[in-house]
Amino acid sequence: MTVDRKIEKKRWNQKRILSIAGITALVLLICASWYFTSGKSRLNVDPERITISEVKKGAFQEFIPVNGMIMPITTIYLDAIEGGRIEEKLVEDGAFVKRGQPILRLSNTDLELSLANQETAVFDVLTQMQNTKNNAVQNTIQQLNHKADVDNAFIEAERLYKLNKHLYEEKVIGSQEFKASENNFTYQVNRKKLNEQTLQQDAISNKQQISQMGASYARMQNALALMRRKVGDLIVRAPVDGQLTSLDAEIGQSKNKGERLGQIDVMSGYKVRVDIDEHYISRVMIGQLGEATLAGKTYKLRIKKVYTQVNNGRFQVDMEFVDTPPSDVRRGQTLQIRLSLSDETQAVLVAKGGFFQQTGGNWIFKVNENGTMAYKVDVQLGRQNPDYYEVLSGLQPGDKVVTSSYENYGNMQELVLKK
């Protein structure tokens, strides 16, 4: 009789083992994914490839670097006061001239002809005035002679009248003879009054005529003097002592009235013409200071004039040396100037670097005490100059931070500093 043997079922067969292994691997993968995504992201960084700077407290002043050009303290422009043809150059470009020294001689035939006509007109007026005076004198002499006759006739008529009046009262002569002498005396009285009025009116008329002629002559003399000065302006002279530069004139060349001929630089001192970005136009004013280094020595400068006109996004200012200017500068030389925009104050400072482009100044990598790791911290930055940012919060003096660019690891939470 055959008896069947019970076969026991295997509990850890190959299929079950593979299933459990697969489930375990899936769980481990999920746990690893959760760990790496929920934790802080890290990146190993070589310290020699980044810049680590120490936060410090010190003097802070907001300033901007600008370029300035050395220029003479005063420049006088030479313009053609009168137009004409250049006949002679008396001084060459670059020469030092004295005030009043002739530089150019121009010719203008129209102006010279006008001067001749004006001189002729003045001579005619002078001749006419002299004739008027002579006529007035002759007329006065005639009037005085006539007055002498009138006075004599008046005296004789008065004498005869008084005599005949006495004789008439004594009944020596008749009334007819007395009446004739009385009428003659009355006539001579009226004649004398009329002669005196005529002399007075002639004197007033002569005086007014001579005065008018004198005023006309004076006006023509002034016009003649002006015309002579205009002709004299055909010789261009130096208005001040200085160096003649930019002379644009050649013999035979015609120049219009008001056209630029050149300029004279007054060499008694220097100023610096500075170009500044229009972004700072509201923060730049007269009296602000700047510094420039020349031949190892620092010089202070002060803004004395601001040109508010903006060209190509920039405006200009003139600066002058506060103390004795450098002796070895020359016209056209360029200076690098640190123009102050604020007073000097004490502040917490962090060096400028490429980190700002990625963080906007809102956070920074701060290095721990043993220098093995750098982690993100929130910061608040204020003013800046070409060297430093002003730290308002988030850092303390003595802290060390990464100030180089964060372009390759800006999304990391921590940097592991390993060589």
Summary of the structure (lengths in Angstrom):
residues: 419
radius of gyration: 54.1
end to end distance: 82.8
largest distance: 233.1
contacts: 1135
relative contact order: 0.19
helix: 38%
strand: 34%
